[in-house]
Amino acid sequence: MTTYVVGDIQGCYSALQKLLEQVDFQPGPDKLWAAGDLVGRGTEALQTLRFLSGLGEHFNTVLGNHDLHCLAVHCGIRMAKESDKLADLLAAPDRDELIDWLRHRPVSVLLDERTFLSHAGLYPGWSFHQALDIAGDISQTLQGRDWQQLLQSMYGNEAKAWSDVQSTMDKQVFGINAFTRMRYVNRQGQLDLKVKSALKDAPSELYPWFRHPALLRPADARIIFGHWAALQGVTGDPAVIALDTGYIWGGKLTAYALESGEFFQFSR
């Protein structure tokens, strides 16, 4: 039995199938997780969601920023861009069931007692359990009757720290940004949602979240995330595992075996 975590699929169903063939994935004995962004930019969003939702209890994912954007487009909150490649999905006869399935995915999880998973990472200053509590509040709203209001509020790039936010809605919007969009954080804990560059090109006043002095990670724990293709899977810390290796940009689709720590990759 193996638990695999796959990086950003982004609507690349055919590549996912090749990667699963490579590891001989067997639903039942094996379990598959994804680090978010199941859709977005790839041309096979519909096939991807049909396949993954069809795996039932043998698959789950955390939500990524592209997944949340897909929900917002479905609701008419945002206009789809051609580059989103969501037209087939949003025109499908089973789109409502697929969208409902997607919005019921978690925002962050513990895969085991010492392994944290979210799309973008762990906000510096949050413990695993505090992060899970915040993620649980977000999920409760996304799965409830006010879910569209949260999606409408989540867009914006204002630099904020957790200590700056007060209202329930603002806390959930900050949580969405931390779990799905975060890359760099300044010393005061403010998210910089505009800088997306590789580490060597980043402004000196910014920390990649996983090198921030306030990061709370037990010494024997792992953090798994996707989202940041510019890292090319390299964080400099073997316990901070970056799985977005940029398949959609011509790179590789990466899976990580939780029990053995092995990496598997498929490239074009």
C-alpha positions in Angstrom: 0.0 0.0 0.0 1.3 3.4 -1.0 0.0 6.9 -0.5 1.0 9.1 -3.5 0.8 12.9 -3.5 0.9 14.5 -6.9 1.7 18.1 -7.8 -0.2 20.6 -9.8 -2.1 18.6 -12.5 -3.8 21.7 -14.0 -6.1 19.9 -16.4 -3.3 17.6 -17.8 -5.3 14.4 -17.6 -3.1 12.5 -20.1 0.1 13.3 -18.2 -1.6 12.2 -15.0 -2.5 8.9 -16.5 1.1 8.3 -17.7 2.4 9.1 -14.2 0.0 6.8 -12.5 0.9 4.0 -15.0 4.6 4.6 -14.1 4.0 4.0 -10.4 1.4 1.2 -11.1 -1.2 3.0 -9.0 -3.9 0.6 -7.8 -7.0 2.2 -6.3 -7.8 0.4 -3.1 -4.4 -0.7 -1.9 -3.0 2.7 -2.9 -4.3 6.2 -2.1 -3.8 9.3 -4.2 -3.7 12.9 -3.0 -3.2 16.0 -5.0 -1.6 19.3 -3.9 -4.3 21.4 -5.5 -4.8 23.0 -8.9 -6.6 20.1 -10.5 -7.6 22.5 -13.3 -6.4 25.6 -14.9 -4.4 26.2 -18.1 -4.5 22.5 -19.3 -7.0 21.5 -21.9 -8.3 18.4 -20.2 -10.0 19.8 -17.1 -13.3 17.9 -17.7 -11.6 14.5 -18.0 -9.4 15.3 -15.0 -12.3 16.0 -12.7 -14.4 13.1 -13.9 -11.5 10.7 -13.4 -10.4 11.9 -10.0 -13.9 12.3 -8.6 -14.7 8.8 -9.9 -11.9 7.4 -7.7 -14.2 7.9 -4.7 -12.5 7.3 -1.3 -9.2 6.4 -3.0 -8.5 10.1 -4.0 -8.6 13.4 -2.3 -7.1 16.9 -2.9 -6.6 20.2 -1.2 -7.9 23.2 -3.1 -5.6 25.4 -5.1 -6.1 28.9 -6.4 -7.0 27.7 -9.8 -9.7 25.4 -8.3 -11.2 28.3 -6.4 -11.1 30.4 -9.5 -13.0 27.7 -11.4 -15.7 27.8 -8.7 -15.9 31.6 -9.0 -16.2 31.4 -12.8 -18.9 28.8 -12.5 -20.9 31.1 -10.3 -20.5 34.1 -12.6 -18.3 35.9 -10.1 -15.4 36.1 -12.5 -15.2 35.9 -16.2 -13.2 33.0 -17.6 -10.1 33.8 -19.6 -9.3 31.7 -22.7 -6.1 30.6 -20.9 -8.1 29.1 -18.1 -9.2 26.3 -20.5 -12.4 25.7 -18.5 -15.0 25.9 -21.4 -15.5 22.1 -21.8 -15.9 21.6 -18.1 -18.4 24.5 -17.6 -20.4 23.3 -20.6 -20.6 19.7 -19.5 -23.9 18.1 -18.5 -22.4 17.0 -15.2 -20.7 20.3 -14.4 -22.9 21.0 -11.4 -22.0 17.6 -9.8 -18.3 18.1 -10.5 -18.3 21.7 -9.2 -20.1 20.6 -6.1 -17.6 17.8 -5.6 -14.7 20.3 -6.0 -16.0 22.8 -3.5 -16.3 20.0 -0.9 -12.5 19.3 -0.9 -10.5 20.5 2.1 -8.1 23.5 2.1 -5.4 21.8 4.2 -5.0 18.4 5.9 -2.6 16.3 7.9 -1.8 13.2 5.9 -0.4 11.7 9.0 0.5 13.1 12.4 3.7 14.7 11.1 2.8 15.6 7.4 1.0 18.8 6.5 -0.4 19.4 3.1 -1.8 22.5 1.5 -1.5 24.0 -2.0 0.8 26.9 -1.1 2.3 26.0 2.2 2.1 26.9 5.9 1.9 30.5 7.0 4.7 31.5 9.3 3.4 31.7 12.9 0.7 29.1 12.5 1.1 25.7 14.0 -0.3 22.7 12.1 -3.3 22.6 14.3 -4.0 26.3 14.1 -3.8 26.0 10.3 -6.2 23.1 10.3 -8.7 25.1 12.4 -8.5 28.1 10.0 -8.8 25.8 7.0 -11.8 24.1 8.7 -13.6 27.4 9.0 -13.0 28.1 5.3 -14.3 24.7 4.3 -17.4 25.1 6.4 -18.2 28.3 4.5 -17.3 26.9 1.1 -19.6 23.9 1.7 -22.4 26.1 3.1 -25.0 28.5 1.8 -22.6 31.6 1.9 -19.9 30.0 -0.3 -20.4 32.4 -3.2 -20.0 35.4 -0.9 -16.6 34.1 0.2 -15.5 33.5 -3.4 -16.6 37.1 -4.3 -14.4 38.5 -1.4 -11.3 36.5 -2.1 -9.8 38.5 -4.9 -7.2 41.1 -4.2 -3.4 41.5 -3.6 -3.3 43.8 -0.6 -0.4 43.0 1.7 -1.7 41.9 5.0 -0.4 40.0 8.1 -2.6 37.6 10.1 -2.4 40.1 13.0 -4.1 42.8 10.7 -7.3 40.9 10.1 -10.3 41.1 12.4 -13.6 40.0 10.9 -14.5 36.4 10.2 -14.7 37.0 6.5 -11.3 38.8 6.4 -9.8 35.9 8.3 -11.1 33.4 5.8 -9.9 35.5 2.9 -6.5 35.7 4.5 -6.6 32.0 5.0 -7.4 31.4 1.4 -4.5 33.6 0.3 -2.1 31.8 2.7 -3.2 28.3 1.8 -3.5 28.8 -2.0 -1.5 31.9 -3.1 1.3 32.4 -0.7 5.0 32.5 -1.8 6.8 35.3 -0.1 6.2 36.9 3.3 8.0 39.9 4.9 9.4 40.0 8.4 6.2 41.5 9.7 4.2 38.6 8.4 2.6 40.4 5.5 1.9 38.2 2.4 3.3 39.6 -0.8 1.0 38.2 -3.4 2.6 39.9 -6.4 6.2 38.6 -6.4 6.3 35.2 -8.1 10.0 35.0 -9.0 12.6 32.4 -8.2 14.4 32.8 -4.9 17.5 34.4 -6.4 15.5 37.2 -8.0 13.3 38.1 -5.0 13.6 41.4 -3.2 15.9 41.1 -0.1 13.1 42.1 2.3 11.0 39.1 1.5 11.3 35.5 2.8 10.1 32.5 1.0 7.5 31.3 3.5 9.5 28.1 4.3 12.5 30.1 5.3 10.7 32.7 7.4 12.0 32.8 11.0 8.5 32.5 12.4 7.7 29.2 10.6 6.5 26.6 13.1 7.4 23.2 11.9 8.4 20.4 14.3 11.9 19.1 13.6 10.6 15.7 12.5 7.6 16.9 10.5 7.1 17.4 6.7 5.3 20.1 4.8 4.1 19.2 1.3 2.9 21.9 -1.2 2.5 22.7 -4.8 1.8 26.1 -6.4 5.3 27.4 -6.9 6.7 26.2 -10.2 9.6 28.6 -10.2 11.2 26.6 -7.4 11.6 23.6 -9.8 11.0 21.3 -6.8 13.9 22.7 -4.8 13.5 24.2 -1.3 16.9 23.4 0.3 15.1 21.5 3.0 14.3 17.8 2.5 11.3 18.1 4.9 9.7 20.9 2.9 8.6 19.2 -0.3 7.7 21.2 -3.4 5.7 19.2 -5.9 4.8 21.8 -8.5 7.5 21.1 -11.1 5.8 23.0 -13.9 4.4 20.4 -16.2 2.0 22.9 -17.7 5.1 25.1 -18.6 7.0 22.3 -20.2 8.5 20.8 -17.0 7.5 17.6 -15.2 4.5 16.2 -13.3 5.8 14.9 -10.0 4.4 12.4 -7.5 5.8 11.7 -4.0 5.4 8.4 -2.2 4.6 9.3 1.4 5.8 6.1 3.0 9.1 5.7 1.2 9.9 9.3 0.4 10.5 8.5 -3.3 9.8 10.9 -6.1 8.4 9.9 -9.5 8.2 12.2 -12.5 6.7 12.2 -16.0 7.8 14.7 -18.6 6.6 15.5 -22.0 
